[in-house]
Amino acid sequence: MPAPLTLEAFRADLAEFLYQQPDEVDLEENPMDAGLGSLRIVTLLERWRETGS
């Protein structure tokens, strides 16, 4: 059974797509407002789906 997506992994993935360090990601901010486009969100969702997260 795949491991669930952890908060650390979620933050690291968002940081990668926002060109930030994980500790710079504000989890209270809407990712779209932070600069994450809809295509990048779909890419993240596909990544998580492939890993079973």
ABEGO torsion letter per residue (X at the ends): XBBBBBAAAAAAAAAAAAGBBAAABBAABBAAAAGBBAAAAAAAAAAAAAAGX
